[in-house]
């Protein structure tokens, strides 16, 4: 049998060019000369439930502005949004029925598995705190214009941290 079978690639997934540029580790001599640029304008799939669509609406504009969400990324981002909705649903259920019932009925187990899967999808889009730290993003926006800084703070903290003069 030849070595070019259907086995998956070994090792960590390659780091996207945008991430390398932000980290300062991009090397033109090691980069492919042509990279496909998927079209922008990703739309939420109709199968997402209400909670998942709310998350899509909250996060998609920021990701598109960063160049991290395109039409090619719809399935992965929709999966993240669906997992986000699942986590919300099972958190509510666990709170409602209490710890012992949640554990006995397996609700807590479903919640923890959904959180673990959601973390993996967060990483794909650089949305976890650890991924932002690796990239070296300044959560206050550094020297970004006020409107951009406010959008970043809204994204990271859920509100704008307007400083009082």
Secondary structure, DSSP 8 states (H G I E B T S, - for coil): --S-SS----SS----HHHHHHHT---GGGS-S------S-----TTS-HHHHHHHHHHHHHHHHTT---GGGHHHHHHHHHHHHHHHHHHHHHHHH-HHHHHHHTHHHHHHHHHHHHHHHHHHTT-SHHHHHHHT--TT-TT--HHHHHHHHHHHHSS------
